[in-house]
């Protein structure tokens, strides 16, 4: 089930690259964005492989996978450099991984403050419950939310990606 983007445009929210530069999701205008809160030492970390496969398979058609590390569940490495190295060495990640962020609590990153307003397929919105939750943001503003246990290449995710991309 998709929900339309809230009044605040996600693409205008400032984010930081791993190198510390300011940017925003506007850099990816016109693309479908698969935004994932990632962690290097989690039981779901092998999902990196499927995320990279999606980037390779659908990137040419307009999908952009974006990783946002967080240590809120105490399963992320201590530095951006260590995270980058882990992703490159273990999974050959080519999609952008951004600066570590807060997902929940009193001061979540504005991106996640907006994303978590959108419910998953069962109708539940709210806080991020674990690493590797996925938000697919269509160029039209529709948002699809998939919880951690839903693998990136699950049929419901692939169907939603296909809906968001040009034929």
OpenMM code with the backbone's topology and positions (N, CA, C; nanometers):
from openmm import Vec3, app, unit

residues = "UNK UNK UNK UNK UNK UNK UNK UNK UNK UNK UNK UNK UNK UNK UNK UNK UNK UNK UNK UNK UNK UNK UNK UNK UNK UNK UNK UNK UNK UNK UNK UNK UNK UNK UNK UNK UNK UNK UNK UNK UNK UNK UNK UNK UNK UNK UNK UNK UNK UNK UNK UNK UNK UNK UNK UNK UNK UNK UNK UNK UNK UNK UNK UNK UNK UNK UNK UNK UNK UNK UNK UNK UNK UNK UNK UNK UNK UNK UNK UNK UNK UNK UNK UNK UNK UNK UNK UNK UNK UNK UNK UNK UNK UNK UNK UNK UNK UNK UNK UNK UNK UNK UNK UNK UNK UNK UNK UNK UNK UNK UNK UNK UNK UNK UNK UNK UNK UNK UNK UNK UNK UNK UNK UNK UNK UNK UNK UNK UNK UNK UNK UNK UNK UNK UNK UNK UNK UNK UNK UNK UNK UNK UNK UNK UNK UNK UNK UNK UNK UNK UNK UNK UNK UNK UNK UNK UNK UNK UNK UNK UNK UNK UNK UNK UNK UNK UNK".split()
positions = [
    Vec3(0.0840, -0.1173, 0.0000),
    Vec3(0.0000, 0.0000, 0.0000),
    Vec3(0.0886, 0.1237, 0.0000),
    Vec3(0.0636, 0.2147, -0.0904),
    Vec3(0.1436, 0.3366, -0.1003),
    Vec3(0.0699, 0.4516, -0.0351),
    Vec3(0.1464, 0.5429, 0.0167),
    Vec3(0.0914, 0.6651, 0.0736),
    Vec3(0.1617, 0.7816, 0.0087),
    Vec3(0.0885, 0.8912, -0.0135),
    Vec3(0.1448, 1.0054, -0.0831),
    Vec3(0.2282, 1.0885, 0.0140),
    Vec3(0.3329, 1.1445, -0.0398),
    Vec3(0.4285, 1.2242, 0.0347),
    Vec3(0.3626, 1.3348, 0.1155),
    Vec3(0.4103, 1.3548, 0.2371),
    Vec3(0.3615, 1.4621, 0.3240),
    Vec3(0.3965, 1.5978, 0.2639),
    Vec3(0.3440, 1.7026, 0.3236),
    Vec3(0.3642, 1.8383, 0.2729),
    Vec3(0.5131, 1.8718, 0.2596),
    Vec3(0.5936, 1.8321, 0.3581),
    Vec3(0.7369, 1.8597, 0.3486),
    Vec3(0.7972, 1.7675, 0.2440),
    Vec3(0.8658, 1.8247, 0.1498),
    Vec3(0.9231, 1.7456, 0.0422),
    Vec3(1.0526, 1.6788, 0.0894),
    Vec3(1.0539, 1.5482, 0.0886),
    Vec3(1.1717, 1.4733, 0.1322),
    Vec3(1.2966, 1.5145, 0.0560),
    Vec3(1.2806, 1.5482, -0.0690),
    Vec3(1.3960, 1.5778, -0.1526),
    Vec3(1.4660, 1.7080, -0.1130),
    Vec3(1.4014, 1.7894, -0.0287),
    Vec3(1.4619, 1.9156, 0.0159),
    Vec3(1.5302, 1.9049, 0.1514),
    Vec3(1.5171, 1.7937, 0.2189),
    Vec3(1.5760, 1.7783, 0.3517),
    Vec3(1.7279, 1.7645, 0.3383),
    Vec3(1.8036, 1.8444, 0.4117),
    Vec3(1.9500, 1.8334, 0.4045),
    Vec3(1.9996, 1.7011, 0.4632),
    Vec3(2.0963, 1.6425, 0.3960),
    Vec3(2.1626, 1.5214, 0.4435),
    Vec3(2.3125, 1.5400, 0.4236),
    Vec3(2.3908, 1.4594, 0.4940),
    Vec3(2.5364, 1.4676, 0.4813),
    Vec3(2.5902, 1.3411, 0.4178),
    Vec3(2.6867, 1.3607, 0.3288),
    Vec3(2.7577, 1.2467, 0.2720),
    Vec3(2.8512, 1.1893, 0.3781),
    Vec3(2.9061, 1.0744, 0.3500),
    Vec3(3.0037, 1.0137, 0.4418),
    Vec3(3.1252, 1.1028, 0.4605),
    Vec3(3.1569, 1.1828, 0.3582),
    Vec3(3.2732, 1.2710, 0.3647),
    Vec3(3.2432, 1.4022, 0.4368),
    Vec3(3.1153, 1.4234, 0.4755),
    Vec3(3.0781, 1.5421, 0.5504),
    Vec3(3.0210, 1.6563, 0.4697),
    Vec3(3.0052, 1.6381, 0.3390),
    Vec3(2.9467, 1.7435, 0.2542),
    Vec3(2.7954, 1.7458, 0.2701),
    Vec3(2.7381, 1.8653, 0.2638),
    Vec3(2.5922, 1.8807, 0.2675),
    Vec3(2.5354, 1.8537, 0.1291),
    Vec3(2.4247, 1.7833, 0.1254),
    Vec3(2.3533, 1.7578, 0.0006),
    Vec3(2.2063, 1.7382, 0.0363),
    Vec3(2.1280, 1.6904, -0.0588),
    Vec3(1.9881, 1.6548, -0.0330),
    Vec3(1.9490, 1.5475, -0.1326),
    Vec3(1.8301, 1.4942, -0.1125),
    Vec3(1.7814, 1.3921, -0.2059),
    Vec3(1.7449, 1.4530, -0.3411),
    Vec3(1.7409, 1.5860, -0.3499),
    Vec3(1.7159, 1.6524, -0.4785),
    Vec3(1.8224, 1.6136, -0.5807),
    Vec3(1.9376, 1.5716, -0.5325),
    Vec3(2.0447, 1.5226, -0.6198),
    Vec3(1.9961, 1.4048, -0.7057),
    Vec3(1.8918, 1.3381, -0.6585),
    Vec3(1.8406, 1.2190, -0.7270),
    Vec3(1.7023, 1.2434, -0.7874),
    Vec3(1.6714, 1.3687, -0.8205),
    Vec3(1.5410, 1.4024, -0.8785),
    Vec3(1.5084, 1.3134, -0.9981),
    Vec3(1.3831, 1.2751, -1.0050),
    Vec3(1.3361, 1.1931, -1.1155),
    Vec3(1.3577, 1.0444, -1.0947),
    Vec3(1.4245, 1.0077, -0.9889),
    Vec3(1.4510, 0.8660, -0.9618),
    Vec3(1.3592, 0.8140, -0.8524),
    Vec3(1.3356, 0.6845, -0.8554),
    Vec3(1.2707, 0.6163, -0.7432),
    Vec3(1.3811, 0.5886, -0.6420),
    Vec3(1.3569, 0.6210, -0.5155),
    Vec3(1.4590, 0.6074, -0.4128),
    Vec3(1.4235, 0.4948, -0.3170),
    Vec3(1.5147, 0.4018, -0.2987),
    Vec3(1.4981, 0.2970, -0.1990),
    Vec3(1.5898, 0.3347, -0.0828),
    Vec3(1.5296, 0.3922, 0.0213),
    Vec3(1.6022, 0.4449, 0.1371),
    Vec3(1.6010, 0.3383, 0.2462),
    Vec3(1.7213, 0.3030, 0.2947),
    Vec3(1.7342, 0.1924, 0.3893),
    Vec3(1.8237, 0.2339, 0.5056),
    Vec3(1.7786, 0.2100, 0.6283),
    Vec3(1.8670, 0.2302, 0.7434),
    Vec3(1.9497, 0.1028, 0.7604),
    Vec3(2.0795, 0.1174, 0.7451),
    Vec3(2.1700, 0.0027, 0.7383),
    Vec3(2.2564, -0.0070, 0.8643),
    Vec3(2.3131, -0.1252, 0.8851),
    Vec3(2.4054, -0.1502, 0.9960),
    Vec3(2.4992, -0.2637, 0.9569),
    Vec3(2.6216, -0.2547, 1.0010),
    Vec3(2.7263, -0.3488, 0.9595),
    Vec3(2.7324, -0.4772, 1.0414),
    Vec3(2.6760, -0.4770, 1.1621),
    Vec3(2.6883, -0.5938, 1.2500),
    Vec3(2.5511, -0.6430, 1.2937),
    Vec3(2.4655, -0.6701, 1.1989),
    Vec3(2.3266, -0.7072, 1.2249),
    Vec3(2.2968, -0.8386, 1.1536),
    Vec3(2.2010, -0.9117, 1.2040),
    Vec3(2.1585, -1.0339, 1.1368),
    Vec3(2.1027, -1.0076, 0.9976),
    Vec3(2.0580, -0.8842, 0.9727),
    Vec3(2.0045, -0.8491, 0.8403),
    Vec3(2.1102, -0.7880, 0.7486),
    Vec3(2.2336, -0.7738, 0.7962),
    Vec3(2.3401, -0.7137, 0.7152),
    Vec3(2.3558, -0.7811, 0.5789),
    Vec3(2.3359, -0.9141, 0.5654),
    Vec3(2.3455, -0.9746, 0.4326),
    Vec3(2.2479, -0.9151, 0.3301),
    Vec3(2.1483, -0.8381, 0.3759),
    Vec3(2.0590, -0.7711, 0.2808),
    Vec3(2.1350, -0.6720, 0.1923),
    Vec3(2.2531, -0.6301, 0.2349),
    Vec3(2.3361, -0.5436, 0.1502),
    Vec3(2.3537, -0.6048, 0.0109),
    Vec3(2.3741, -0.7359, 0.0048),
    Vec3(2.3965, -0.8028, -0.1244),
    Vec3(2.2746, -0.7863, -0.2151),
    Vec3(2.1557, -0.8050, -0.1607),
    Vec3(2.0334, -0.7898, -0.2412),
    Vec3(2.0102, -0.6434, -0.2779),
    Vec3(2.0449, -0.5512, -0.1889),
    Vec3(2.0314, -0.4082, -0.2215),
    Vec3(2.1232, -0.3711, -0.3376),
    Vec3(2.2463, -0.4205, -0.3341),
    Vec3(2.3397, -0.3928, -0.4440),
    Vec3(2.2895, -0.4555, -0.5742),
    Vec3(2.2331, -0.5744, -0.5647),
    Vec3(2.1780, -0.6388, -0.6849),
    Vec3(2.0630, -0.5556, -0.7431),
    Vec3(1.9774, -0.5011, -0.6569),
    Vec3(1.8692, -0.4142, -0.7052),
    Vec3(1.9259, -0.2909, -0.7739),
    Vec3(2.0315, -0.2328, -0.7149),
    Vec3(2.0936, -0.1149, -0.7762),
    Vec3(2.1461, -0.1489, -0.9147),
    Vec3(2.2107, -0.2633, -0.9269),
    Vec3(2.2647, -0.3051, -1.0568),
    Vec3(2.1536, -0.3359, -1.1564),
    Vec3(2.0499, -0.4030, -1.1104),
    Vec3(1.9412, -0.4470, -1.1979),
    Vec3(1.8517, -0.3326, -1.2429),
    Vec3(1.8197, -0.2396, -1.1525),
    Vec3(1.7208, -0.1362, -1.1819),
    Vec3(1.7780, 0.0051, -1.1915),
    Vec3(1.9047, 0.0228, -1.1607),
    Vec3(1.9646, 0.1560, -1.1635),
    Vec3(1.9514, 0.2249, -1.2982),
    Vec3(1.9684, 0.1498, -1.4051),
    Vec3(1.9568, 0.2059, -1.5395),
    Vec3(1.8165, 0.2503, -1.5751),
    Vec3(1.7183, 0.1980, -1.5023),
    Vec3(1.5784, 0.2363, -1.5268),
    Vec3(1.5299, 0.3449, -1.4316),
    Vec3(1.6162, 0.3871, -1.3384),
    Vec3(1.5782, 0.4981, -1.2532),
    Vec3(1.5647, 0.4699, -1.1054),
    Vec3(1.6109, 0.3533, -1.0584),
    Vec3(1.6100, 0.3258, -0.9143),
    Vec3(1.7431, 0.3698, -0.8555),
    Vec3(1.7387, 0.4335, -0.7390),
    Vec3(1.8601, 0.4665, -0.6657),
    Vec3(1.8455, 0.4156, -0.5231),
    Vec3(1.9314, 0.3219, -0.4850),
    Vec3(1.9364, 0.2724, -0.3476),
    Vec3(2.0231, 0.3699, -0.2680),
    Vec3(1.9776, 0.4023, -0.1455),
    Vec3(2.0508, 0.4948, -0.0589),
    Vec3(2.0585, 0.4346, 0.0813),
    Vec3(2.1787, 0.4221, 0.1347),
    Vec3(2.1972, 0.3648, 0.2674),
    Vec3(2.2233, 0.4727, 0.3716),
    Vec3(2.1539, 0.4609, 0.4843),
    Vec3(2.1704, 0.5541, 0.5964),
    Vec3(2.2069, 0.4748, 0.7216),
    Vec3(2.3369, 0.4683, 0.7540),
    Vec3(2.3787, 0.3952, 0.8729),
    Vec3(2.3263, 0.4620, 1.0001),
    Vec3(2.2962, 0.3784, 1.0972),
    Vec3(2.2553, 0.4266, 1.2283),
    Vec3(2.3060, 0.3285, 1.3328),
    Vec3(2.3445, 0.3830, 1.4467),
    Vec3(2.3887, 0.2977, 1.5568),
    Vec3(2.2839, 0.2941, 1.6678),
    Vec3(2.1602, 0.3268, 1.6367),
    Vec3(2.0580, 0.3292, 1.7407),
    Vec3(2.0276, 0.1913, 1.7973),
    Vec3(2.0621, 0.0877, 1.7240),
    Vec3(2.0417, -0.0476, 1.7741),
    Vec3(2.1755, -0.1120, 1.8123),
    Vec3(2.2778, -0.0271, 1.8228),
    Vec3(2.4118, -0.0666, 1.8685),
    Vec3(2.4738, -0.1757, 1.7823),
    Vec3(2.4545, -0.1641, 1.6495),
    Vec3(2.5082, -0.2649, 1.5586),
    Vec3(2.5831, -0.2036, 1.4404),
    Vec3(2.6263, -0.0785, 1.4551),
    Vec3(2.6997, -0.0138, 1.3471),
    Vec3(2.8430, 0.0138, 1.3923),
    Vec3(2.9316, 0.0170, 1.2960),
    Vec3(3.0724, 0.0452, 1.3230),
    Vec3(3.0884, 0.1901, 1.3695),
    Vec3(3.2039, 0.2212, 1.4284),
    Vec3(3.2229, 0.3506, 1.4949),
    Vec3(3.2505, 0.4679, 1.4027),
    Vec3(3.3008, 0.4448, 1.2838),
    Vec3(3.3355, 0.5583, 1.1968),
    Vec3(3.2820, 0.5373, 1.0562),
    Vec3(3.2651, 0.6496, 0.9862),
    Vec3(3.2213, 0.6428, 0.8472),
    Vec3(3.3227, 0.5677, 0.7617),
    Vec3(3.4507, 0.5871, 0.7903),
    Vec3(3.5553, 0.5193, 0.7142),
    Vec3(3.5434, 0.3673, 0.7300),
    Vec3(3.5194, 0.3220, 0.8528),
    Vec3(3.5043, 0.1781, 0.8776),
    Vec3(3.3803, 0.1240, 0.8069),
    Vec3(3.2728, 0.2009, 0.8084),
    Vec3(3.1493, 0.1585, 0.7403),
    Vec3(3.1733, 0.1481, 0.5905),
    Vec3(3.2364, 0.2507, 0.5321),
    Vec3(3.2653, 0.2487, 0.3881),
    Vec3(3.3506, 0.1283, 0.3507),
    Vec3(3.4542, 0.1040, 0.4287),
    Vec3(3.5429, -0.0079, 0.3999),
    Vec3(3.4672, -0.1408, 0.4111),
    Vec3(3.3872, -0.1551, 0.5163),
    Vec3(3.3088, -0.2772, 0.5348),
    Vec3(3.2190, -0.3019, 0.4139),
    Vec3(3.1478, -0.1986, 0.3689),
    Vec3(3.0548, -0.2126, 0.2557),
    Vec3(3.1274, -0.2474, 0.1267),
    Vec3(3.2413, -0.1840, 0.1034),
    Vec3(3.3171, -0.2082, -0.0193),
    Vec3(3.3781, -0.3481, -0.0204),
    Vec3(3.4422, -0.3850, 0.0885),
    Vec3(3.5142, -0.5125, 0.0947),
    Vec3(3.4191, -0.6312, 0.0978),
    Vec3(3.3135, -0.6225, 0.1790),
    Vec3(3.2258, -0.7383, 0.1983),
    Vec3(3.1125, -0.7494, 0.0972),
    Vec3(3.0683, -0.6363, 0.0410),
    Vec3(2.9510, -0.6414, -0.0468),
    Vec3(2.9690, -0.5681, -0.1793),
    Vec3(3.0803, -0.5039, -0.2015),
    Vec3(3.1033, -0.4323, -0.3273),
    Vec3(2.9994, -0.3240, -0.3539),
    Vec3(2.9577, -0.2558, -0.2503),
    Vec3(2.8496, -0.1573, -0.2616),
    Vec3(2.8905, -0.0419, -0.3529),
    Vec3(2.8048, -0.0110, -0.4482),
    Vec3(2.8277, 0.1025, -0.5382),
    Vec3(2.7288, 0.2159, -0.5132),
    Vec3(2.6203, 0.1888, -0.4409),
    Vec3(2.5234, 0.2946, -0.4127),
    Vec3(2.5722, 0.3799, -0.2955),
    Vec3(2.5231, 0.5036, -0.2846),
    Vec3(2.5713, 0.5928, -0.1791),
    Vec3(2.5309, 0.5462, -0.0389),
    Vec3(2.6268, 0.5548, 0.0511),
    Vec3(2.6034, 0.5353, 0.1938),
    Vec3(2.6326, 0.6720, 0.2570),
    Vec3(2.5393, 0.7232, 0.3340),
    Vec3(2.5509, 0.8575, 0.3885),
    Vec3(2.6048, 0.8556, 0.5313),
    Vec3(2.6191, 0.9739, 0.5894),
    Vec3(2.6650, 0.9899, 0.7260),
    Vec3(2.5682, 0.9215, 0.8219),
    Vec3(2.6199, 0.8730, 0.9339),
    Vec3(2.5356, 0.8091, 1.0354),
    Vec3(2.4304, 0.9071, 1.0861),
    Vec3(2.3092, 0.8547, 1.1109),
    Vec3(2.1985, 0.9395, 1.1553),
    Vec3(2.1214, 0.8738, 1.2694),
    Vec3(2.0368, 0.9544, 1.3339),
    Vec3(1.9424, 0.9050, 1.4349),
    Vec3(1.8092, 0.8776, 1.3661),
    Vec3(1.7481, 0.7653, 1.4010),
    Vec3(1.6224, 0.7244, 1.3389),
    Vec3(1.5014, 0.7568, 1.4246),
    Vec3(1.5153, 0.7402, 1.5544),
    Vec3(1.4038, 0.7495, 1.6488),
    Vec3(1.4399, 0.8432, 1.7629),
    Vec3(1.3476, 0.8553, 1.8562),
    Vec3(1.3736, 0.9320, 1.9770),
    Vec3(1.3299, 1.0766, 1.9638),
    Vec3(1.3826, 1.1587, 2.0533),
    Vec3(1.3424, 1.2994, 2.0553),
    Vec3(1.4013, 1.3804, 1.9408),
    Vec3(1.5146, 1.3365, 1.8882),
    Vec3(1.5783, 1.4121, 1.7814),
    Vec3(1.6135, 1.3244, 1.6616),
    Vec3(1.5142, 1.2632, 1.5992),
    Vec3(1.5470, 1.1840, 1.4793),
    Vec3(1.5887, 1.2775, 1.3660),
    Vec3(1.6643, 1.2251, 1.2738),
    Vec3(1.6993, 1.3029, 1.1550),
    Vec3(1.5687, 1.3428, 1.0855),
    Vec3(1.5592, 1.4646, 1.0325),
    Vec3(1.4358, 1.5089, 0.9662),
    Vec3(1.3870, 1.4143, 0.8560),
    Vec3(1.4783, 1.3488, 0.7857),
    Vec3(1.4377, 1.2528, 0.6829),
    Vec3(1.3550, 1.1411, 0.7447),
    Vec3(1.4014, 1.0866, 0.8555),
    Vec3(1.3293, 0.9767, 0.9188),
    Vec3(1.2078, 1.0245, 0.9967),
    Vec3(1.2094, 1.1485, 1.0416),
    Vec3(1.0896, 1.2049, 1.1050),
    Vec3(0.9748, 1.2031, 1.0038),
    Vec3(1.0051, 1.2346, 0.8783),
    Vec3(0.9024, 1.2343, 0.7730),
    Vec3(0.8686, 1.0923, 0.7271),
    Vec3(0.9710, 1.0121, 0.7007),
    Vec3(0.9462, 0.8767, 0.6495),
    Vec3(0.8611, 0.7928, 0.7444),
    Vec3(0.8863, 0.8035, 0.8738),
    Vec3(0.8163, 0.7180, 0.9692),
    Vec3(0.6695, 0.7556, 0.9872),
    Vec3(0.6253, 0.8629, 0.9269),
    Vec3(0.4829, 0.8988, 0.9284),
    Vec3(0.4031, 0.8064, 0.8365),
    Vec3(0.4734, 0.7359, 0.7489),
    Vec3(0.4074, 0.6517, 0.6491),
    Vec3(0.3978, 0.5081, 0.6986),
    Vec3(0.2790, 0.4479, 0.6839),
    Vec3(0.2593, 0.3114, 0.7337),
    Vec3(0.3132, 0.2038, 0.6397),
    Vec3(0.3334, 0.0874, 0.6975),
    Vec3(0.3707, -0.0297, 0.6187),
    Vec3(0.2432, -0.0935, 0.5625),
    Vec3(0.2561, -0.2100, 0.5020),
    Vec3(0.1415, -0.2769, 0.4385),
    Vec3(0.0312, -0.3128, 0.5380),
    Vec3(0.0670, -0.3300, 0.6651),
    Vec3(-0.0349, -0.3632, 0.7652),
    Vec3(-0.1000, -0.2383, 0.8247),
    Vec3(-0.0588, -0.1198, 0.7786),
    Vec3(-0.1182, 0.0045, 0.8254),
    Vec3(-0.0492, 0.0666, 0.9454),
    Vec3(0.0657, 0.0115, 0.9854),
    Vec3(0.1359, 0.0632, 1.1026),
    Vec3(0.2453, 0.1614, 1.0618),
    Vec3(0.2350, 0.2832, 1.1132),
    Vec3(0.3379, 0.3855, 1.0940),
    Vec3(0.4209, 0.3902, 1.2223),
    Vec3(0.5027, 0.4917, 1.2347),
    Vec3(0.5772, 0.5105, 1.3582),
    Vec3(0.7218, 0.4700, 1.3483),
    Vec3(0.7837, 0.4618, 1.4634),
    Vec3(0.9276, 0.4457, 1.4759),
    Vec3(0.9851, 0.3278, 1.3970),
    Vec3(1.1116, 0.3415, 1.3664),
    Vec3(1.1877, 0.2333, 1.3041),
    Vec3(1.2110, 0.1283, 1.4126),
    Vec3(1.1763, 0.0041, 1.3823),
    Vec3(1.1877, -0.1003, 1.4835),
    Vec3(1.3220, -0.1727, 1.4810),
    Vec3(1.3895, -0.1703, 1.3655),
    Vec3(1.5175, -0.2408, 1.3561),
    Vec3(1.5908, -0.1949, 1.2313),
    Vec3(1.7119, -0.2455, 1.2148),
    Vec3(1.7927, -0.2143, 1.0968),
    Vec3(1.7282, -0.2707, 0.9702),
    Vec3(1.7582, -0.2075, 0.8603),
    Vec3(1.7184, -0.2509, 0.7264),
    Vec3(1.5687, -0.2375, 0.6993),
    Vec3(1.5035, -0.1370, 0.7610),
    Vec3(1.3693, -0.1009, 0.7137),
    Vec3(1.3901, -0.0277, 0.5822),
    Vec3(1.2952, -0.0464, 0.4923),
    Vec3(1.3081, 0.0080, 0.3581),
    Vec3(1.1895, 0.0977, 0.3250),
    Vec3(1.2199, 0.2132, 0.2651),
    Vec3(1.1177, 0.3058, 0.2172),
    Vec3(1.1438, 0.3281, 0.0692),
    Vec3(1.0477, 0.2947, -0.0140),
    Vec3(1.0576, 0.3208, -0.1562),
    Vec3(0.9786, 0.4472, -0.1845),
    Vec3(1.0482, 0.5507, -0.2320),
    Vec3(0.9855, 0.6789, -0.2616),
    Vec3(0.9801, 0.6936, -0.4135),
    Vec3(0.8585, 0.6902, -0.4676),
    Vec3(0.8394, 0.7030, -0.6122),
    Vec3(0.8630, 0.8475, -0.6545),
    Vec3(0.9013, 0.8708, -0.7801),
    Vec3(0.9157, 1.0083, -0.8286),
    Vec3(0.7869, 1.0903, -0.8110),
    Vec3(0.6729, 1.0237, -0.8106),
    Vec3(0.5431, 1.0904, -0.7938),
    Vec3(0.5161, 1.1303, -0.6485),
    Vec3(0.5978, 1.0803, -0.5547),
    Vec3(0.5781, 1.1110, -0.4132),
    Vec3(0.5152, 0.9987, -0.3339),
    Vec3(0.4699, 0.8932, -0.3993),
    Vec3(0.4163, 0.7790, -0.3253),
    Vec3(0.5287, 0.7143, -0.2449),
    Vec3(0.4935, 0.6656, -0.1255),
    Vec3(0.5923, 0.5997, -0.0402),
    Vec3(0.5412, 0.4618, -0.0009),
    Vec3(0.6270, 0.3628, -0.0182),
    Vec3(0.5997, 0.2256, 0.0218),
    Vec3(0.6971, 0.1928, 0.1348),
    Vec3(0.6474, 0.1332, 0.2416),
    Vec3(0.7319, 0.0994, 0.3560),
    Vec3(0.7374, -0.0509, 0.3756),
    Vec3(0.8578, -0.1016, 0.3923),
    Vec3(0.8794, -0.2441, 0.4126),
    Vec3(0.9650, -0.2623, 0.5379),
    Vec3(0.9218, -0.3465, 0.6279),
    Vec3(0.9938, -0.3695, 0.7531),
    Vec3(1.1192, -0.4530, 0.7294),
    Vec3(1.1993, -0.4647, 0.8313),
    Vec3(1.3312, -0.5285, 0.8233),
    Vec3(1.3275, -0.6720, 0.7720),
    Vec3(1.2281, -0.7475, 0.8140),
    Vec3(1.2218, -0.8885, 0.7740),
    Vec3(1.1883, -0.9074, 0.6264),
    Vec3(1.1361, -0.8035, 0.5632),
    Vec3(1.1070, -0.8113, 0.4196),
    Vec3(1.2373, -0.7906, 0.3442),
    Vec3(1.2785, -0.8910, 0.2724),
    Vec3(1.4047, -0.8832, 0.1983),
    Vec3(1.3907, -0.7865, 0.0809),
    Vec3(1.5017, -0.7230, 0.0433),
    Vec3(1.4960, -0.6264, -0.0674),
    Vec3(1.4449, -0.6851, -0.1987),
    Vec3(1.4637, -0.8143, -0.2186),
    Vec3(1.4186, -0.8776, -0.3426),
    Vec3(1.2891, -0.9577, -0.3248),
    Vec3(1.2160, -0.9292, -0.2174),
    Vec3(1.0860, -0.9943, -0.1958),
    Vec3(0.9886, -0.9515, -0.3056),
    Vec3(0.8939, -1.0380, -0.3419),
    Vec3(0.8007, -1.0051, -0.4499),
    Vec3(0.7286, -0.8714, -0.4307),
    Vec3(0.6880, -0.8389, -0.3076),
    Vec3(0.6156, -0.7136, -0.2857),
    Vec3(0.7049, -0.5912, -0.3087),
    Vec3(0.8332, -0.6039, -0.2785),
    Vec3(0.9262, -0.4934, -0.3033),
    Vec3(0.9491, -0.4789, -0.4535),
    Vec3(0.9728, -0.5900, -0.5212),
    Vec3(0.9950, -0.5854, -0.6661),
    Vec3(0.8735, -0.5307, -0.7397),
    Vec3(0.7541, -0.5683, -0.6971),
    Vec3(0.6314, -0.5170, -0.7588),
    Vec3(0.6215, -0.3662, -0.7405),
    Vec3(0.6519, -0.3177, -0.6210),
    Vec3(0.6469, -0.1741, -0.5947),
    Vec3(0.7521, -0.1002, -0.6777),
    Vec3(0.8723, -0.1565, -0.6880),
    Vec3(0.9774, -0.0940, -0.7702),
    Vec3(0.9307, -0.0847, -0.9146),
    Vec3(0.8770, -0.1928, -0.9677),
    Vec3(0.8294, -0.1926, -1.1065),
    Vec3(0.7219, -0.0860, -1.1285),
    Vec3(0.6328, -0.0657, -1.0283),
    Vec3(0.5291, 0.0371, -1.0375),
    Vec3(0.5882, 0.1770, -1.0476),
    Vec3(0.7024, 0.1971, -0.9822),
    Vec3(0.7632, 0.3304, -0.9741),
    Vec3(0.8495, 0.3662, -1.0943),
    Vec3(0.8911, 0.2668, -1.1706),
    Vec3(0.9863, 0.2911, -1.2787),
    Vec3(0.9175, 0.2942, -1.4142),
    Vec3(0.9770, 0.3697, -1.5076),
    Vec3(0.9231, 0.3665, -1.6441),
    Vec3(0.9384, 0.2282, -1.7035),
    Vec3(0.8479, 0.1920, -1.7897),
    Vec3(0.8509, 0.0573, -1.8505),
    Vec3(0.9602, 0.0434, -1.9490),
] * unit.nanometer
topology = app.Topology()
chain = topology.addChain("A")
for resn in residues:
    res = topology.addResidue(resn, chain)
    for name in ("N", "CA", "C"):
        topology.addAtom(name, app.Element.getBySymbol(name[0]), res)
